[in-house]
């Protein structure tokens, strides 16, 4: 379900602005390049924004434009750019921009925002800003690794759940009680999931609401199942950078509604999500998570 997410050196490069640059409102443009063999046209590139402590800025996920032309055929990299709006950030401060690919390749760009509050620049020197931003980058890298490790361990349990029918058939052959066998597997799985949750508590707290039931990830969107929700049957779709919390009907994979003050998903993104689950392997992972929760 989840790939290794090994980071290829220089897979994504940012040419401007430079590291620790001072940017001003209302907007600035980020330019860079990505290796051809890393870029996935269907999933595109995702942008996340963090404060200097590594916390997500909600509702800030610019659309990335990847430029392809005749000269791209002779090069091993694609150019990309996106615009970052700063109008709704109050005062001044420091923050970190992240560009991420489908395979988990990412680049972090620490920046200084010159807003209305100029006092911050009399209290801190450029060296102070750099030191604070470096700590934020270090924290983000650490928590991203922890989150991926959590998903991998969760995936191992999910694979065992998918094979439960096979094991139940074996238990029948061995003249064991299928019901009892199922209970034993259930208890073992729940205990192990609880241990994994505690092991990666820092990454779970950092990632927010997505603590359980993760059934897939696409271009910054997380697909989460909570089968104890009221009918009609549905699953949740989160995007922290874009401030999205939507619900899609299952098994129809149709947009149902939004939770709270969620931002909306564009029609193109809806089609991308539907295309993601048109892949039988992705849909089976979603189905397996619904089936697992029904058995609990």
C-alpha positions as CSV (number, residue, x, y, z in Angstrom):
1,X,0.0,0.0,0.0
2,X,2.7,2.5,1.0
3,X,5.9,2.9,-1.0
4,X,9.4,3.0,0.5
5,X,9.5,6.8,0.1
6,X,13.2,6.9,-0.1
7,X,14.5,10.3,-0.9
8,X,16.5,10.6,-4.1
9,X,19.3,13.2,-3.8
10,X,18.4,16.4,-5.6
11,X,15.1,15.0,-6.9
12,X,13.5,18.3,-6.3
13,X,15.5,21.6,-6.5
14,X,14.2,25.1,-5.8
15,X,16.0,27.9,-7.7
16,X,14.2,30.9,-6.3
17,X,13.7,32.3,-3.8
18,X,16.9,31.3,-2.1
19,X,17.1,29.7,1.4
20,X,16.3,32.1,4.2
21,X,15.3,34.9,1.7
22,X,13.0,37.7,2.9
23,X,9.7,37.7,1.0
24,X,7.1,40.5,1.0
25,X,3.3,40.6,0.5
26,X,1.0,40.2,-1.3
27,X,2.6,37.2,-3.1
28,X,5.8,35.7,-4.3
29,X,6.6,33.0,-6.8
30,X,8.6,29.8,-6.1
31,X,10.5,28.2,-9.0
32,X,12.3,24.9,-9.3
33,X,12.9,21.7,-11.1
34,X,12.0,18.0,-10.6
35,X,13.6,14.8,-12.1
36,X,11.4,13.3,-14.8
37,X,11.5,9.8,-13.4
38,X,10.2,11.2,-10.1
39,X,7.3,13.3,-11.4
40,X,3.9,11.6,-11.7
41,X,1.6,13.6,-14.0
42,X,-1.6,12.2,-12.5
43,X,-0.7,13.0,-8.9
44,X,1.2,16.2,-9.6
45,X,3.2,18.0,-6.9
46,X,1.9,19.0,-3.5
47,X,2.7,22.1,-1.5
48,X,2.5,22.4,2.3
49,X,3.2,25.4,4.5
50,X,4.6,25.2,8.0
51,X,5.3,27.7,10.7
52,X,8.8,27.8,12.2
53,X,7.8,25.1,14.8
54,X,6.7,22.7,12.1
55,X,2.9,23.2,12.4
56,X,0.7,23.3,9.3
57,X,-0.7,26.5,8.0
58,X,-4.3,25.6,7.1
59,X,-5.8,26.5,3.7
60,X,-2.5,27.3,2.1
61,X,-1.7,24.9,-0.7
62,X,-0.9,26.6,-4.0
63,X,-1.5,24.9,-7.4
64,X,1.8,23.9,-8.9
65,X,2.3,24.4,-12.7
66,X,4.8,21.9,-14.3
67,X,6.1,23.3,-17.6
68,X,6.7,20.9,-20.5
69,X,7.8,21.9,-23.9
70,X,9.9,20.7,-26.8
71,X,13.1,21.2,-24.9
72,X,11.9,19.0,-22.1
73,X,12.6,15.9,-24.3
74,X,16.3,16.6,-24.2
75,X,16.5,17.3,-20.4
76,X,16.1,15.0,-17.4
77,X,14.2,17.6,-15.4
78,X,10.9,19.5,-15.6
79,X,10.5,23.1,-14.5
80,X,7.7,24.0,-12.1
81,X,6.5,27.2,-10.4
82,X,3.7,28.3,-8.0
83,X,2.6,31.5,-6.3
84,X,2.2,31.8,-2.5
85,X,-0.3,34.3,-1.2
86,X,0.7,36.1,2.0
87,X,-2.3,38.5,2.4
88,X,-3.9,36.5,5.2
89,X,-0.8,36.0,7.3
90,X,-0.8,38.7,10.0
91,X,2.3,40.5,11.1
92,X,5.7,39.2,10.2
93,X,7.5,36.0,10.9
94,X,9.3,33.0,9.5
95,X,7.8,29.9,7.8
96,X,8.8,26.9,5.7
97,X,7.5,25.9,2.3
98,X,7.5,22.2,1.3
99,X,7.2,20.8,-2.2
100,X,6.4,17.1,-2.3
101,X,6.1,14.5,-5.0
102,X,3.9,11.3,-5.2
103,X,6.8,9.1,-4.0
104,X,7.5,11.2,-1.0
105,X,10.4,13.1,-2.4
106,X,10.3,16.6,-0.9
107,X,12.2,19.9,-0.6
108,X,11.9,22.3,2.3
109,X,12.4,26.0,1.8
110,X,12.8,28.2,5.0
111,X,11.8,31.8,4.4
112,X,11.4,35.1,6.3
113,X,8.2,37.0,5.8
114,X,8.4,40.8,6.0
115,X,4.9,41.9,7.0
116,X,3.5,44.8,8.9
117,X,5.3,44.0,12.1
118,X,8.8,45.4,11.7
119,X,9.7,45.1,15.4
120,X,10.6,41.4,14.9
121,X,13.6,42.5,12.8
122,X,15.0,44.6,15.5
123,X,14.8,41.8,18.0
124,X,16.3,39.1,15.9
125,X,19.3,39.0,13.6
126,X,19.6,37.0,10.3
127,X,21.6,34.4,12.2
128,X,18.8,34.1,14.8
129,X,16.2,33.5,12.0
130,X,18.4,30.9,10.4
131,X,18.9,29.0,13.6
132,X,15.2,29.0,14.4
133,X,14.3,27.9,10.9
134,X,16.9,25.2,10.9
135,X,15.3,23.7,14.0
136,X,11.9,23.8,12.3
137,X,13.3,22.0,9.2
138,X,14.9,19.4,11.4
139,X,11.6,18.8,13.3
140,X,9.6,18.4,10.1
141,X,12.1,15.9,8.6
142,X,12.0,13.9,11.8
143,X,8.2,13.8,12.0
144,X,7.8,13.0,8.3
145,X,10.0,10.0,8.8
146,X,8.1,9.0,11.9
147,X,4.7,9.3,10.0
148,X,5.9,7.2,7.1
149,X,7.2,4.5,9.5
150,X,3.8,4.5,11.3
151,X,2.0,4.0,8.0
152,X,4.3,1.1,7.1
153,X,3.7,-0.7,10.3
154,X,0.0,-0.1,10.0
155,X,0.1,-1.5,6.5
156,X,1.7,-4.7,7.8
157,X,-1.3,-5.2,10.0
158,X,-3.7,-4.4,7.2
159,X,-2.1,-7.1,5.0
160,X,-2.8,-9.6,7.7
161,X,-6.4,-8.4,7.9
162,X,-6.8,-8.9,4.2
163,X,-5.6,-12.5,4.6
164,X,-8.0,-13.2,7.4
165,X,-10.4,-15.3,5.3
166,X,-7.5,-17.6,4.4
167,X,-6.6,-18.1,8.0
168,X,-10.2,-18.8,8.9
169,X,-10.4,-21.5,6.3
170,X,-7.2,-23.1,7.7
171,X,-8.8,-23.0,11.2
172,X,-11.9,-24.8,9.8
173,X,-9.7,-27.5,8.3
174,X,-8.0,-27.9,11.7
175,X,-11.4,-28.3,13.3
176,X,-11.0,-25.1,15.3
177,X,-13.8,-22.7,16.0
178,X,-13.8,-20.1,13.3
179,X,-15.5,-17.6,15.7
180,X,-12.9,-18.1,18.4
181,X,-10.0,-17.9,15.9
182,X,-11.4,-14.6,14.7
183,X,-11.5,-13.2,18.2
184,X,-7.9,-14.2,18.8
185,X,-6.8,-12.4,15.6
186,X,-8.9,-9.4,16.5
187,X,-7.5,-9.0,19.9
188,X,-3.9,-9.4,18.7
189,X,-4.4,-6.9,16.0
190,X,-6.0,-4.3,18.3
191,X,-3.3,-4.7,20.9
192,X,-0.6,-4.3,18.2
193,X,-2.4,-1.2,16.7
194,X,-2.5,0.3,20.2
195,X,1.2,-0.2,20.7
196,X,2.0,1.3,17.3
197,X,-0.2,4.3,18.1
198,X,1.8,4.9,21.4
199,X,5.1,4.3,19.7
200,X,4.4,7.0,17.1
201,X,2.3,9.4,19.3
202,X,4.4,12.4,18.4
203,X,3.8,11.8,14.6
204,X,0.1,11.2,15.2
205,X,-0.3,14.4,17.2
206,X,1.6,16.3,14.5
207,X,-0.5,14.8,11.7
208,X,-3.8,15.7,13.5
209,X,-7.0,13.9,13.0
210,X,-5.7,11.1,11.0
211,X,-5.0,8.7,13.8
212,X,-6.7,5.5,12.5
213,X,-8.3,4.0,9.5
214,X,-5.9,5.4,6.9
215,X,-6.8,3.7,3.6
216,X,-4.7,5.6,1.1
217,X,-2.9,8.8,0.3
218,X,-2.8,10.8,-2.9
219,X,-1.2,14.2,-3.6
220,X,-1.6,15.4,0.0
221,X,-5.0,13.9,0.4
222,X,-5.5,11.3,3.1
223,X,-8.4,8.8,2.8
224,X,-9.7,7.8,6.2
225,X,-12.4,5.2,7.2
226,X,-14.5,5.4,10.3
227,X,-17.2,2.8,9.8
228,X,-18.9,3.7,13.0
229,X,-20.1,6.9,11.4
230,X,-23.8,7.3,10.7
231,X,-25.3,6.2,7.4
232,X,-25.0,6.6,4.4
233,X,-21.7,4.7,4.4
234,X,-18.8,7.1,3.6
235,X,-15.2,7.8,4.2
236,X,-13.3,11.0,5.0
237,X,-10.9,12.9,2.9
238,X,-8.4,15.3,4.5
239,X,-5.9,17.7,3.1
240,X,-4.2,19.7,5.9
241,X,-2.5,22.2,3.6
242,X,-5.8,23.0,1.8
243,X,-7.9,22.9,4.9
244,X,-10.2,20.2,3.4
245,X,-12.4,17.7,5.3
246,X,-14.8,16.1,2.9
247,X,-16.9,13.0,2.9
248,X,-17.3,10.6,0.0
249,X,-19.9,7.9,-0.3
250,X,-18.8,4.3,-0.3
251,X,-18.7,2.2,-2.5
252,X,-19.9,4.8,-5.0
253,X,-16.9,7.1,-4.5
254,X,-19.1,10.2,-4.9
255,X,-18.6,13.5,-3.1
256,X,-21.2,13.7,-0.3
257,X,-20.6,16.8,1.8
258,X,-18.1,18.8,3.8
259,X,-17.4,18.9,7.6
260,X,-17.3,22.1,9.5
261,X,-15.7,25.1,7.8
262,X,-13.8,22.9,5.3
263,X,-12.6,24.3,2.0
264,X,-14.1,22.7,-1.1
265,X,-12.5,20.4,-3.5
266,X,-12.4,21.3,-7.2
267,X,-14.0,19.1,-9.8
268,X,-10.6,18.1,-11.2
269,X,-9.5,16.9,-7.7
270,X,-12.8,15.0,-7.3
271,X,-12.1,13.2,-10.6
272,X,-8.6,12.4,-9.6
273,X,-9.8,10.9,-6.3
274,X,-12.4,8.8,-8.3
275,X,-9.7,7.7,-10.7
276,X,-7.4,6.7,-7.8
277,X,-10.1,4.3,-6.5
278,X,-10.9,3.0,-10.0
279,X,-7.6,1.1,-9.5
280,X,-8.8,-2.2,-8.1
281,X,-5.8,-2.5,-5.7
282,X,-6.5,0.9,-4.2
283,X,-10.2,0.1,-3.9
284,X,-9.5,-3.2,-2.2
285,X,-7.4,-1.4,0.5
286,X,-10.4,0.8,1.1
287,X,-12.8,-2.1,1.2
288,X,-10.5,-4.0,3.5
289,X,-10.5,-1.1,6.0
290,X,-14.3,-1.0,6.0
291,X,-14.4,-4.8,6.5
292,X,-11.9,-4.7,9.3
293,X,-13.8,-2.1,11.3
294,X,-17.1,-4.0,10.8
295,X,-15.5,-7.0,12.5
296,X,-14.3,-4.9,15.5
